[in-house]
């Protein structure tokens, strides 16, 4: 990639490290990001945080509290169901340009796929 692409990747990795460190420190003293109970903070952070290992290998050794939290959130029934639905849609389409309206509605839980 061009040099500006390499700079962008390095900057992103630095930001990922910083956020992982902050999450690790928080989760060392609290079972959930927002405190004693699972909350919207955990819901909002999980999708991003589960992708960090793609940019930083070996997070489990450096961030055991974050890894434990990712495991706990990932085992919640609603999260398992959501990830399975996303995987199902992803397995049927290679790009959003090829997605049909029904596929997008299913992924976004709109229309007949909206949660009741």
ABEGO torsion letter per residue (X at the ends): XBAAAAAAAAAAAAAAAAAAAAAAAAAAABABAAEABBBAAAAAAAAAAAAAAAABBGAAAABAAAAAAAAAAAABAAAAAAAAAAAAAAAABABAAABBAAAAAAAAGBEAABBX
